[in-house]
Amino acid sequence: MQELKTARLTLRKLAPEDAEAVVQGVGDIEVAKWLTLVPHPYTRADAEEFIAYVAQQPFEGFGIHAPEGFVGVIGIGSTLGYWLTRAAHGKGYATEAAIALVAHYFTHSEADHLDSGYFDGNAGSKNVLTKVGFRPVGEKSDRSRATGKAHVLKQMRLTRADWQSAHG
Protein backbone atom coordinates (compact mmCIF):
# COMPACT_ATOMS: atom_id res chain seq x y z
CA MET A 1 0.00 0.00 0.00
CA GLN A 2 1.51 3.26 -1.09
CA GLU A 3 -1.26 5.71 -0.22
CA LEU A 4 -4.23 6.24 2.13
CA LYS A 5 -6.69 9.12 1.82
CA THR A 6 -8.85 10.74 4.48
CA ALA A 7 -11.21 13.70 4.32
CA ARG A 8 -8.31 16.18 4.47
CA LEU A 9 -5.11 14.17 4.23
CA THR A 10 -3.12 11.90 1.99
CA LEU A 11 -0.77 9.44 3.70
CA ARG A 12 1.87 8.47 1.16
CA LYS A 13 4.93 6.26 1.56
CA LEU A 14 7.99 8.43 1.94
CA ALA A 15 10.22 8.69 -1.11
CA PRO A 16 13.75 10.08 -1.58
CA GLU A 17 12.34 13.41 -2.75
CA ASP A 18 10.71 13.85 0.70
CA ALA A 19 14.07 13.98 2.50
CA GLU A 20 14.30 17.77 2.70
CA ALA A 21 10.75 18.12 4.06
CA VAL A 22 11.50 15.47 6.69
CA VAL A 23 14.69 17.30 7.70
CA GLN A 24 12.83 20.62 7.95
CA GLY A 25 10.02 19.12 10.03
CA VAL A 26 11.74 16.84 12.52
CA GLY A 27 14.90 18.91 12.49
CA ASP A 28 13.00 21.40 14.67
CA ILE A 29 14.07 20.72 18.26
CA GLU A 30 10.55 21.61 19.44
CA VAL A 31 9.33 18.59 17.45
CA ALA A 32 12.30 16.26 18.01
CA LYS A 33 12.38 16.68 21.80
CA TRP A 34 9.16 14.66 22.14
CA LEU A 35 10.57 11.66 20.22
CA THR A 36 12.75 8.83 21.50
CA LEU A 37 14.84 7.89 18.45
CA VAL A 38 15.35 11.12 16.50
CA PRO A 39 18.77 12.80 16.84
CA HIS A 40 19.32 16.54 16.85
CA PRO A 41 20.55 18.02 14.67
CA TYR A 42 18.72 15.87 12.13
CA THR A 43 20.59 15.73 8.82
CA ARG A 44 19.72 14.93 5.24
CA ALA A 45 21.71 11.70 5.63
CA ASP A 46 19.51 10.79 8.62
CA ALA A 47 16.39 11.40 6.52
CA GLU A 48 17.71 9.40 3.57
CA GLU A 49 18.61 6.46 5.83
CA PHE A 50 15.17 6.58 7.48
CA ILE A 51 13.35 6.75 4.14
CA ALA A 52 15.35 3.81 2.75
CA TYR A 53 14.57 1.74 5.85
CA VAL A 54 10.83 2.44 5.98
CA ALA A 55 10.45 1.74 2.26
CA GLN A 56 10.82 -1.94 3.15
CA GLN A 57 8.30 -1.87 6.03
CA PRO A 58 4.59 -2.34 5.27
CA PHE A 59 3.11 0.04 7.84
CA GLU A 60 5.98 2.50 8.46
CA GLY A 61 7.09 5.73 6.87
CA PHE A 62 4.03 7.56 5.59
CA GLY A 63 4.33 11.24 4.86
CA ILE A 64 1.27 13.17 6.00
CA HIS A 65 0.15 15.59 3.28
CA ALA A 66 -2.48 18.23 4.07
CA PRO A 67 -3.87 20.98 1.83
CA GLU A 68 -0.90 23.16 2.82
CA GLY A 69 1.62 20.44 1.89
CA PHE A 70 3.84 18.05 3.84
CA VAL A 71 3.04 18.24 7.58
CA GLY A 72 4.60 15.16 9.19
CA VAL A 73 5.25 11.45 9.30
CA ILE A 74 3.31 8.51 10.74
CA GLY A 75 4.01 4.80 10.88
CA ILE A 76 3.54 1.54 12.71
CA GLY A 77 6.59 -0.58 13.44
CA SER A 78 6.69 -2.16 16.87
CA THR A 79 4.53 0.81 17.97
CA LEU A 80 2.49 3.62 16.44
CA GLY A 81 4.66 6.70 16.07
CA TYR A 82 4.12 10.08 14.46
CA TRP A 83 5.23 13.68 14.42
CA LEU A 84 3.87 16.88 12.91
CA THR A 85 5.55 20.13 11.99
CA ARG A 86 4.85 22.86 14.54
CA ALA A 87 2.69 24.73 12.02
CA ALA A 88 0.41 21.68 11.78
CA HIS A 89 -0.19 21.27 15.52
CA GLY A 90 -3.73 21.70 16.79
CA LYS A 91 -5.51 21.00 13.50
CA GLY A 92 -6.54 17.40 14.17
CA TYR A 93 -4.18 16.03 11.52
CA ALA A 94 -2.41 13.53 13.80
CA THR A 95 -5.71 12.06 14.98
CA GLU A 96 -7.08 11.85 11.44
CA ALA A 97 -3.90 10.22 10.14
CA ALA A 98 -3.69 7.81 13.08
CA ILE A 99 -7.29 6.65 12.67
CA ALA A 100 -6.69 5.94 8.97
CA LEU A 101 -3.43 4.07 9.50
CA VAL A 102 -4.70 2.08 12.50
CA ALA A 103 -7.77 1.03 10.49
CA HIS A 104 -5.49 -0.13 7.68
CA TYR A 105 -3.21 -1.92 10.16
CA PHE A 106 -5.99 -3.88 11.87
CA THR A 107 -7.52 -4.74 8.48
CA HIS A 108 -4.25 -6.04 7.01
CA SER A 109 -2.47 -7.60 9.98
CA GLU A 110 -3.15 -10.38 12.45
CA ALA A 111 -2.16 -8.24 15.45
CA ASP A 112 -4.44 -8.34 18.49
CA HIS A 113 -3.19 -5.00 19.81
CA LEU A 114 -1.10 -1.95 19.01
CA ASP A 115 1.11 -0.05 21.44
CA SER A 116 2.17 3.58 21.50
CA GLY A 117 3.18 6.17 24.04
CA TYR A 118 4.06 9.75 24.74
CA PHE A 119 6.44 11.64 26.98
CA ASP A 120 4.79 13.05 30.08
CA GLY A 121 3.97 16.68 29.34
CA ASN A 122 3.09 16.11 25.69
CA ALA A 123 -0.62 16.86 26.00
CA GLY A 124 -1.11 16.87 22.22
CA SER A 125 0.04 13.28 21.81
CA LYS A 126 -1.93 12.18 24.86
CA ASN A 127 -5.06 13.65 23.28
CA VAL A 128 -4.37 12.03 19.90
CA LEU A 129 -3.90 8.57 21.37
CA THR A 130 -6.94 8.89 23.62
CA LYS A 131 -9.15 9.99 20.70
CA VAL A 132 -7.96 7.02 18.64
CA GLY A 133 -8.95 4.70 21.50
CA PHE A 134 -5.65 3.88 23.22
CA ARG A 135 -5.74 3.23 26.97
CA PRO A 136 -2.97 3.72 29.54
CA VAL A 137 -1.10 0.54 30.47
CA GLY A 138 1.92 1.81 32.38
CA GLU A 139 4.91 4.06 32.32
CA LYS A 140 8.67 3.77 32.16
CA SER A 141 11.70 5.98 31.95
CA ASP A 142 12.94 6.65 28.42
CA ARG A 143 15.23 9.18 26.81
CA SER A 144 14.87 11.73 24.04
CA ARG A 145 17.84 11.19 21.76
CA ALA A 146 17.48 14.78 20.55
CA THR A 147 17.94 16.32 24.00
CA GLY A 148 19.63 13.50 25.90
CA LYS A 149 17.12 14.01 28.71
CA ALA A 150 15.22 11.25 30.50
CA HIS A 151 11.43 11.50 30.58
CA VAL A 152 8.53 9.45 31.83
CA LEU A 153 7.09 7.59 28.83
CA LYS A 154 3.37 7.00 29.28
CA GLN A 155 2.64 3.65 27.63
CA MET A 156 -0.67 3.18 25.81
CA ARG A 157 -2.36 0.19 24.15
CA LEU A 158 -5.21 -0.24 21.70
CA THR A 159 -6.66 -3.74 21.41
CA ARG A 160 -8.27 -5.02 18.25
CA ALA A 161 -11.46 -5.63 20.24
CA ASP A 162 -11.55 -2.03 21.51
CA TRP A 163 -10.86 -0.74 17.99
CA GLN A 164 -13.64 -2.85 16.48
CA SER A 165 -16.18 -1.85 19.12
CA ALA A 166 -15.39 1.85 18.60
CA HIS A 167 -14.94 1.87 14.82
CA GLY A 168 -16.84 -1.16 13.58
For each residue, the residues with C-beta under 8 A, 3 or more apart:
1: 4 13 58 104 108
2: 12 13
3: 10 11 12 13
4: 1 10 11 62 100 101 104
5: 9 10 11 100
6: 9 10 11 96 97 99 100
7: 96
8: 66 67 93 96
9: 5 6 64 65 66 93 96 97 100
10: 3 4 5 6 65
11: 3 4 5 6 62 63 64 65 74 97 100 101
12: 2 3 15 62 63 65
13: 1 2 3 54 55 61 62 63
14: 18 22 50 51 54 55 61 62 63 73
15: 12 18 51 55
16: 19 48 51
17:
18: 14 15 21 22 47 51 63 70
19: 16 22 23 44 47 48 51
20: 23 24 44 47
21: 18 24 25 63 69 70
22: 14 18 19 25 26 42 47 50 51 63 73
23: 19 20 26 27 42 43 44 46 47
24: 20 21 27 28 85
25: 21 22 28 31 70 71 72 73 83 84 85
26: 22 23 31 32 35 38 42 73 83
27: 23 24 31 32 40 41 42
28: 24 25 31 32 85 86
29: 32 33 40 146 147
30: 33 86
31: 25 26 27 28 34 35 83 84 85 86
32: 26 27 28 29 35 38 39 40 42 83 144 146 147
33: 29 30 40 144 146 147 149
34: 31 83 118 119 122 125 144
35: 26 31 32 38 81 83 144 145 146
36: 142 143 144 145 153
37: 145
38: 26 32 35 42 83 145 146
39: 32 42 46 145 146
40: 27 29 32 33 145 146 147
41: 27
42: 22 23 26 27 32 38 39 46 47 146
43: 23 46 47
44: 19 20 23 47 48
45: 48 49
46: 23 39 42 43 49 50
47: 18 19 20 22 23 42 43 44 50 51
48: 16 19 44 45 51 52
49: 45 46 52 53
50: 14 22 46 47 53 54 61
51: 14 15 16 18 19 22 47 48 54 55 61
52: 48 49 55 56
53: 49 50 56 57 60 61
54: 13 14 50 51 57 60 61 75
55: 13 14 15 51 52 61
56: 52 53
57: 53 54 60 61 75 77
58: 1 108
59: 75 76 77 101 104 105 109
60: 53 54 57 75 76 77
61: 13 14 50 51 53 54 55 57 73 75
62: 4 11 12 13 14 73 74 75 97 101
63: 11 12 13 14 18 21 22 70 72 73
64: 9 11 70 71 72 73 74 82 84 88 93 94 97
65: 9 10 11 12 69 70 71
66: 8 9 69 71 88 91 93
67: 8
68: 71 87 88
69: 21 65 66
70: 18 21 25 63 64 65 85
71: 25 64 65 66 68 84 85 87 88 93
72: 25 63 64 82 83 84 85 88 93 94 97
73: 14 22 25 26 61 62 63 64 82 83
74: 11 62 64 80 81 82 94 97 98 101
75: 54 57 59 60 61 62 80 81 82 101
76: 59 60 79 80 81 101 102 105 114
77: 57 59 60 81
78: 115
79: 76 114 115 116 117
80: 74 75 76 98 101 102 114 115 116 129
81: 35 74 75 76 77 116
82: 64 72 73 74 75 94 97 98 128
83: 25 26 31 32 34 35 38 72 73
84: 25 31 64 71 72 88 89 93 94
85: 24 25 28 31 70 71 72 88 89
86: 28 30 31 89
87: 68 71
88: 64 66 68 71 72 84 85 91 93
89: 84 85 86 124
90: 124
91: 66 88
92: 95 96
93: 8 9 64 66 71 72 84 88 96 97
94: 64 72 74 82 84 97 98 124 125 128
95: 92 98 99 127 128 131 132
96: 6 7 8 9 92 93 99 100
97: 6 9 11 62 64 72 74 82 93 94 100 101
98: 74 80 82 94 95 101 102 128 129 132
99: 6 95 96 102 103 132 167
100: 4 5 6 9 11 96 97 103 104
101: 4 11 59 62 74 75 76 80 97 98 104 105
102: 76 80 98 99 105 106 114 132 158 163
103: 99 100 106 107 163 167
104: 1 4 59 100 101 107 108
105: 59 76 101 102 108 109 111 114
106: 102 103 109 111 114 160 163 164
107: 103 104
108: 1 58 104 105
109: 59 105 106
110:
111: 105 106 114 160
112: 159 160 161
113: 157 158 159 160
114: 76 79 80 102 105 106 111 134 157 158
115: 78 79 80 137 155 156 157 158
116: 79 80 81 129 134 156 157 158
117: 79 129 153 154 155 156
118: 34 122 125 126 129 153 154 156
119: 34 122 125 142 144 151 152 153 154
120: 139 151 152 153 154
121: 151
122: 34 118 119 125 126
123: 126 127
124: 89 90 94 127 128
125: 34 94 118 119 122 128 129
126: 118 122 123 129 130 154
127: 95 123 124 130 131
128: 82 94 95 98 124 125 131 132
129: 80 98 116 117 118 125 126 132 134 156
130: 126 127 133 134
131: 95 127 128
132: 95 98 99 102 128 129 158
133: 130 158 162 163 166 167
134: 114 116 129 130 156 157 158
135: 156 157 158 162
136: 154 155 156
137: 115 155 156 157
138: 155
139: 120 152 153 154 155
140: 152 153 155
141: 150 151 152 153
142: 36 119 150 151 152 153
143: 36 148 149 150 151
144: 32 33 34 35 36 119 147 148 149 151
145: 35 36 37 38 39 40 148
146: 29 32 33 35 38 39 40 42
147: 29 32 33 40 144
148: 143 144 145
149: 33 143 144
150: 141 142 143
151: 119 120 121 141 142 143 144
152: 119 120 139 140 141 142
153: 36 117 118 119 120 139 140 141 142
154: 117 118 119 120 126 136 139
155: 115 117 136 137 138 139 140
156: 115 116 117 118 129 134 135 136 137
157: 113 114 115 116 134 135 137
158: 102 113 114 115 116 132 133 134 135 162 163
159: 112 113 162 163
160: 106 111 112 113 163 164
161: 112 164 165
162: 133 135 158 159 165 166
163: 102 103 106 133 158 159 160 166 167
164: 106 160 161 167 168
165: 161 162
166: 133 162 163
167: 99 103 133 163 164
168: 164
